[in-house]
């Protein structure tokens, strides 16, 4: 199912444009998120609970209670954020497994570019406003997350989930990508401070690309270095042979002259 790489950018663009142009659709999106996010978060927690970490299976009910009890308080906001993050982990892991790493990385780059364009022209902000103004009773809003004044769309968490699934293929990959993401996020926020919303997908995708590039260079460099050493050794070994042939030719010429 290699064609799945196109799902993230297409889904992202379609949902943002739909919410920006049809704010009434936010009710459907919020309702879908209210049902799907806890289910996906539970799947991710059960997967993490396999082996020596059974306590993960109990995380989702606790987070859900915190989110319902106080969605406007810090504990509720943390619960909503972690629920959305866990659901994004489940989606990201499934997409990488089915779509393949190279294709999914290509899809992330396309999504990042689309995010930059849609943030620049105000479409993402209009879509975010539509979601923020939509409520289903007293249920927590699971279509986006907010910690104080800091807000993230679900698409941003989705990209993080995919990047984490790709980075998890190598030991320490998730920590490296997470650290790079924080560094690039701080740089982005410092550079774009006071200029309105900015694309939160950029630090994640750039961090993943940098890590993949470094890993690739580490794998390729020893072969390039060894190849260079072999070629140098071969060139050095040819020199004595050429000198010997030249000496033999000179001896033969001198013999002919003497005769």
Buried (B, 14 or more C-beta within 10 A) or exposed (E): EEEBBBBBBEBBBEBBBBBBEEBEBBBEBBBEBBEBBBEBBBBBBBBBBEEEEEEBBEBBEEBBEBBBEBBEEEBBBBBBBBBBBBBBBBBBBBBBEEBBBEBBBBBBBBBBBBBBEBBEEEBBBBBBBBBBEBEEEEEBBBBBBBEEEEBBBBBBBBBBBBBBBBBBEEEEBBEBBBEBBEBBBEEBEEEBEEEEBBBBBBBBBBBBBBBBEEBEEEEEEEEEEEEEEEEEEEEEEEEEEEEEEEEEEEEEEEEEEEE
